[in-house]
Amino acid sequence: MVLQKESSIKEANDQWINRVGHALRNLDDRSVLNRSSLARLSYVEKLARECYSSHILPRGLALREVLVECIDKVVNDLSEDAGLSRACRYLTLLKQGLSCQQISSELGLSREHVSRVYRLRALDLVTSAFLSIIKSRSANVSDSKSGN
């Protein structure tokens, strides 16, 4: 029974990592972000309504804002950590629009190594930050709705 529960938790975590990974790969494509299941989360939709309602593809813009905030949080909090500095550098370069191949050139490492090690580590960190932000801000959205 415990093994089944751990397995379902891992599957749910893998789904979040896959969704965030897809969004990060398309960070500069607002139309892809707008169609993402992450863009339908209550906090992202609220942000889209409040800040980007006059723009085309507002949920894509809102999701991009949240993802960039997550990247910035990870980089600011963890870039001094020797074990995570390359993952943070990966995220900084990704945010600038570089591909994995370009990032590997910048880091002086093979693309395969960057993809297998630093991309996965960075993705895990951003997913954790994303879930934390969404959870705390969605609670705020719920609190403000119940207060009306």
C-alpha positions as CSV (number, residue, x, y, z in Angstrom):
1,M,0.0,0.0,0.0
2,V,2.8,2.4,0.9
3,L,4.6,1.5,-2.3
4,Q,1.5,2.3,-4.4
5,K,1.2,5.7,-2.6
6,E,4.9,6.5,-3.2
7,S,4.5,5.5,-6.8
8,S,1.5,7.8,-7.4
9,I,3.3,10.7,-5.7
10,K,6.3,10.1,-8.0
11,E,4.0,10.0,-11.1
12,A,2.3,13.2,-10.0
13,N,5.7,14.9,-9.5
14,D,6.9,13.6,-12.9
15,Q,3.8,15.2,-14.5
16,W,4.6,18.6,-12.9
17,I,8.2,18.3,-14.1
18,N,7.1,17.4,-17.6
19,R,4.6,20.3,-17.7
20,V,7.1,22.8,-16.4
21,G,9.8,21.4,-18.7
22,H,7.6,21.9,-21.7
23,A,6.8,25.4,-20.7
24,L,10.5,26.2,-20.1
25,R,11.4,24.9,-23.6
26,N,8.8,27.2,-25.0
27,L,9.5,30.2,-22.7
28,D,9.6,32.6,-25.6
29,D,6.6,31.2,-27.4
30,R,3.5,32.9,-25.9
31,S,1.1,30.8,-28.0
32,V,2.5,27.5,-26.7
33,L,2.5,28.9,-23.1
34,N,-1.1,30.1,-23.5
35,R,-2.2,26.5,-24.4
36,S,-0.3,24.9,-21.6
37,S,-2.3,23.3,-18.8
38,L,-0.2,25.4,-16.4
39,A,-1.8,28.5,-17.9
40,R,-5.2,27.2,-16.6
41,L,-4.1,27.2,-13.0
42,S,-6.2,29.7,-10.9
43,Y,-3.4,32.0,-10.0
44,V,-2.1,32.2,-13.6
45,E,-5.6,32.9,-14.9
46,K,-6.0,35.6,-12.2
47,L,-2.7,37.2,-13.1
48,A,-3.7,37.1,-16.8
49,R,-7.0,38.9,-16.1
50,E,-5.5,41.5,-13.8
51,C,-2.3,42.3,-15.6
52,Y,-2.5,41.2,-19.2
53,S,-6.2,41.3,-20.2
54,S,-5.6,43.9,-22.9
55,H,-2.8,41.7,-24.5
56,I,-3.1,38.9,-27.1
57,L,-2.6,35.5,-25.4
58,P,-2.8,36.9,-21.8
59,R,-2.4,33.5,-20.1
60,G,0.8,32.9,-22.0
61,L,2.2,36.2,-20.8
62,A,1.1,35.4,-17.2
63,L,2.6,32.0,-17.3
64,R,5.9,33.4,-18.6
65,E,6.0,35.9,-15.8
66,V,5.5,33.2,-13.2
67,L,8.2,31.0,-14.8
68,V,10.7,33.8,-15.1
69,E,10.0,34.6,-11.4
70,C,10.7,31.0,-10.5
71,I,14.0,31.0,-12.5
72,D,15.0,34.3,-10.8
73,K,14.2,32.8,-7.4
74,V,16.2,29.7,-8.0
75,V,19.2,31.6,-9.4
76,N,19.1,34.2,-6.6
77,D,18.8,31.7,-3.8
78,L,21.1,28.9,-5.1
79,S,23.7,30.3,-7.5
80,E,26.3,30.5,-4.7
81,D,25.9,26.8,-3.9
82,A,28.8,25.1,-5.6
83,G,26.8,22.0,-6.4
84,L,24.0,24.0,-8.1
85,S,25.9,26.9,-9.7
86,R,26.0,25.3,-13.2
87,A,22.3,24.5,-13.0
88,C,21.7,28.1,-12.1
89,R,23.9,29.3,-15.0
90,Y,21.9,26.9,-17.3
91,L,18.7,28.7,-16.2
92,T,20.1,32.2,-16.7
93,L,21.2,31.3,-20.2
94,L,17.8,29.6,-20.9
95,K,16.0,32.7,-19.8
96,Q,18.1,34.6,-22.3
97,G,16.8,32.4,-25.1
98,L,19.7,30.1,-25.6
99,S,19.3,26.5,-26.8
100,C,20.7,23.5,-24.9
101,Q,23.5,23.4,-27.6
102,Q,24.3,27.1,-27.1
103,I,24.3,26.7,-23.3
104,S,26.6,23.7,-23.5
105,S,29.0,25.8,-25.5
106,E,28.8,28.6,-22.9
107,L,29.5,26.1,-20.1
108,G,32.3,24.3,-22.1
109,L,30.5,20.9,-21.7
110,S,29.0,18.4,-24.0
111,R,25.3,19.0,-24.9
112,E,24.5,15.5,-23.7
113,H,26.1,16.1,-20.3
114,V,24.3,19.5,-19.9
115,S,21.0,17.9,-20.9
116,R,21.3,14.8,-18.6
117,V,22.7,16.6,-15.6
118,Y,22.2,20.4,-15.4
119,R,19.0,20.6,-17.4
120,L,17.3,18.0,-15.2
121,R,18.6,19.5,-12.0
122,A,17.5,23.0,-13.1
123,L,14.1,21.6,-14.1
124,D,13.6,20.0,-10.7
125,L,14.5,23.3,-9.0
126,V,12.2,25.4,-11.1
127,T,9.4,22.9,-10.7
128,S,9.8,23.1,-6.9
129,A,9.8,26.9,-7.0
130,F,6.8,26.9,-9.4
131,L,4.7,24.6,-7.1
132,S,5.6,26.6,-4.1
133,I,4.6,29.9,-5.7
134,I,1.4,28.5,-7.2
135,K,0.4,26.9,-3.9
136,S,0.9,30.0,-1.8
137,R,-0.7,32.4,-4.3
138,S,-3.6,30.1,-5.1
139,A,-4.3,30.1,-1.4
140,N,-4.3,33.9,-1.5
141,V,-6.7,33.8,-4.4
142,S,-9.0,31.4,-2.5
143,D,-8.8,33.6,0.6
144,S,-9.8,36.7,-1.3
145,K,-12.7,34.9,-2.9
146,S,-14.0,33.7,0.5
147,G,-13.6,37.1,2.0
148,N,-16.1,38.6,-0.6
